[in-house]
């Protein structure tokens, strides 16, 4: 009996230590996973900016149609044009980073002779629009043709991006134009008074909190903001005039922020033709002087880094709170090339 009890104790001891070992193994695996997660998440900050940007976008080429050695790359430009950071697979797209990565890959492929930029966007941030505009100029300097196909909406900053293209084709139902600048805020002082809330702001100068929603705007502040708006508008007019081969005076006449249908835009020389995807591809062949053209597109390949980023967003950053904070930041006051009905 005593021998049995000793053996039983020994048996329990073995299982106990096996359990401890298993817990330690799980702990080590968890630590290793979090360390790996950290390496992947900060790797972009450790790399040079251009390397980090490129490593965050992995694409594979997919055939859309056509044949031949020469290729036409189809690149979408959709939604709000933004240079904001993206925090996960399904977060708001960083338009600038995405377009630049696609253009960089295209620039290395000598068989890509032309790019079809398919635009469906109401515009967006001024600087983001201007960066994409510059990317188009640079890819054209490399010898590649760029054709813009305007979709449902290609307004304001989206048209700003289309202006430098070799050829612009609009659908019959396209809404475009909206050449202008906008900045919006709200005055909620009445609401504050009803709620019994008093704004307390300590500032270094009278205009430091310009556009604050908790006080009325002064006449001086309105003059300051209007001067910035006018300067940004002048830049827009110059981009369109140079891209379309028109005088700035011609653009000024239609730059009140009005929107136009595809047919109206054609009569105003804002676009070159009305048509569809097939017409855009035929125009690319004509510009290149070829009979055959293979249409391709880049598809995003999701990597381990993307998966780990989603995991981190769901477990480490507070989930809903993080997304709410991101949304509030996105809605911050800024100057926009945006059709904002």
N, C-alpha and C positions, 0 to 999 in steps of 0.2 A: 504493500500500500504506500509506504513511504517512498519507494522507488518510483511509483506511478506519479505521485505528487511532484517529485523533483523533475521528472520528465515533462509533466504538464507545465511546470513553471518554465522549464527550458524552452518548451514549444511556444508558450506565450511570449517569451523573451525574443525568440526568433521573429515571430510575426510583428511584434512591437517595433523591432529595429528595421524590419522590411518596410513598415509603414512610415517610419521616420525618414528612411532613405527615399521613399517615393515622394514624400512631401518636399524634401530638399531638392529632388530632381525637378519637380514641378516649379519650385521657386526659381531655380537656376534657369529653366527654360523661359519663364516669365521675364526674368531680368534680361536674358539674352534677346528676347523679342523686343522689349522696350528699348534696349540699346540699339538694336538694328533699326527700329522705328526712328529713333533720334538721329541716327546717321543719315537715313534717307531723307528725313524732313529738313535737316540743316545743310545737306550736301549742296543745295542750290546757293546758299549763302557763302559757302566756302570756295565755290568755283568762281572764275571770272564771270561777269554778268552775261556775256554772250554765250559762254559755255553752259551756264545754268539755264538760260532760256531755251537753248537747243536741247538740253538733256531732258527738259520737262515736256517736250513734244516729240513723240515717236510716231512716224507715219509709215504706212505701206501703200504702194500704188495699186489702184484697181482700174481695170479697163472699163470704160463706159460704152465705147463703140468706135466704129471706124477702123481703119487699118493703115499700115505704112510705118515708116521709121520715124517720121516727124510726129511730135506729140503736141496736143493742146491740153494744158492743165486747167481744169475747172476748179476755181476757188470760191467758196461762198463767203459773203460778207453780210451777216445777218444780225438783227437785233440792235440793241443800244451799243454804240461804238464807245468802248471804254478801255482805259489802260489799268483799271483796278486789278488787284490780285485776286486769284481764284483759290478757294480753300478746299476743294474736293472735286470728285468726278462730276457731281451734279450742281456745282456752284455756278455763279454768274461767270460767263466767259470773259477772259481777258482778250479782247479783240486784237489789240496791238500785238501782243505776244504770239497769238495764233497766226495772224497774217504774216508777221516777220519770219516765223519758223517755216511756214510753207514757201515763202519767197526764197529763203536761204536754200532750202532743199531743191527748189526748182532751178536756182542759179547754178547749182553744181551739175545739173543734168543737161548736157549739150543737145540732147534730142528734143527737149522741150523748147519749141520755137515760139509758142504764144501762150498767153494766159487769158482765160475767160473769167472775169470777175463778176460773179452773179450777186447782185446787190438787192437786199430786201431789208431796209433799215430806215428809221426816221431820223437818223443822225445820232449825235451824242456829244461827247466832250470835245472841246476845241482842239486841245493839244493832241489827243488820240487821233482825231481826224487828220490833223496836219502830219503826224508821223506816218500814217498809212499813205497819205498823199506823196510824201517823200520817198517811201518804199517803192511806190509805183514809178516815180521818176527814175530811181536807181535801176530798177529791173529793165526799164525801157532803154537806159543807157547801155546795158549789157547786150542789146540787140534783139531782145524778145519783144514781141508785139503784145499789147494789152488791150483787150476789148471788154467794155463794160456792158453787161446785160441788166437792165433795170427791171426789177420784179414788181410786186404789188406796190411797195413804197420805196422810193429812193430820194429822200428829201434832206435838205439842209446839209449836215456833215456828211451824209451818204453821197449826196451829189458833189460835194467838195472832193470826195475821194474819186468820183467818176470823171471829174473835169480833166485831169491830165492824161486820160486814156487815149489810145490811138483812134478809137471808134466807140461811139455810145449808141446802143440800140435799146429802145424802150418797147415794152408791150403796149398794145392799144389801150389797156386799162391801167397803166402805170400812173401813180401819183408822184410827182417830182417837184423840184424847185425849192420853195421855202428858203431862199437865199437870205440869210440874216442871222442875228445873234440874239440870244435871250438869257436873262437871269431872273429867277423868281424867288420871292420870299413871301412872308405873311406877317401881318400885324395882329398879334393876339393880345394886345394890352387890355382890350375889353373883357376877354375871357379871364385874364389874370385877376382883374378887379372883381369879377363875379365870384371867383374861387377864393378870393382873399389872399392871393399870392403877390408878394412884392419882389421884383427883380433887383438883385444887388450885384452890380458889376463894378469892378475896380480896374481902371484902364490907364494906359500911359499917354493917351492922346484922344481927342474928341472923336476921331474917325476909327479908332481901334476896333470898335464893335459894329462897324458899318454893316448894314443889312440885318441887324439884330431884330428878331421878331417881337421883342418885348418892349420896343419903343418906336415912336413914329420916325420916319426918315426925314432928315433935314434937307433943306434946299441945296446946301453945299455938297452933301453926300450924293444927291441925285445928279449934280453936275459932274462929280468925279466918276460915277458909274457910267453915265452917258458917254463921257470921253473914252472910257475903255471900250464900251460897246462900239462906238464909231471906229476906233482903231482896228478892232477885230473884224468889223464889217469891211473896212478897206482891204484888209488881207484877203477876205473871202472874194471880193470883187476882182482883185488882182489875179488870184488863182483861176477863177472862172474865165476871165478875159484872156489870160495866157493860154489856158488849156483849149479854149474854143476858138482862139484866133479872132477875138472881137475887141472892140474898144470898150474901155471901162464905162464910158458914158452909155453904151448900149445895155450893159449889165445893170447899171444904176436904175434904169427905167423899169426893170422887172425885179428889182431886189428889195421890194417892200415886205418880203416874207410870204408873198402869195404862193400858193401851190398850183400846179398845172397838170393837166392830163398829158399822156404821151403825145397826142396830136398837137396840143397847144405848145408843148415843149419843142416839138419839131419845127413849128412855125416861128418860134423864138430863137431857133438855132442852138438850143440847149442840148439837143440830141441830134444824131445823124440819120436815124432811120427808125421805122416802126416795124417790129417783126417778132420772131420767136427764136427758140434755141437753135433750130436748124439754120435760120438766117444768120445768126451770130457765128456759127461754125463755118458757113460758106464765106462770110466776110473774112474770117481768119485765114482761110485758104487763099482768098484773093490777095490779102495783104502780104502773105508769104510767097505767093506765086507757085503754089503746089496744087496737085490734083487730089492727093490723099493726105489725110490727117487723122491720127489716132487720138481720140478724146480719153483722157484719164482724170482721175481725182485721187487725192490723198485721204486715206482713212486713218483716223487716230487709233493707235495701238496702246492699250492700257497696260501699264507696267506694274511691277511689284510696288514701286513707289506710290503709284496712284491708289492701289488697294490699301497700303499702309496708311496713306493720308486719310482715306475714308474711315478706316478703323480709328485713327486718332481723333477725327472730328466727332465720332460717335461716343468715344470713351473718355477723352482727355479735356475737351474744351467746353463742356457744359451743354452741348447739343443745341436745344432751342434757344437758350440765352445767347449763344455765339451767333446763331443765324439772325436773331433779332438785332444784335449789335451791328452785324454786317449790313443789314437792310437799312438801319438808321444812317450808317456812314454813307451808303450809296445815295441816299436821298439828300445829302448835304448840298448847300447852296453853292453853285458854280456857274461860270459862263459856259454857254452851250451853243453849238451849231445843231439845233434840234427843232424838228417840227413837233410842237407841243400843244396839240389841240385841247 
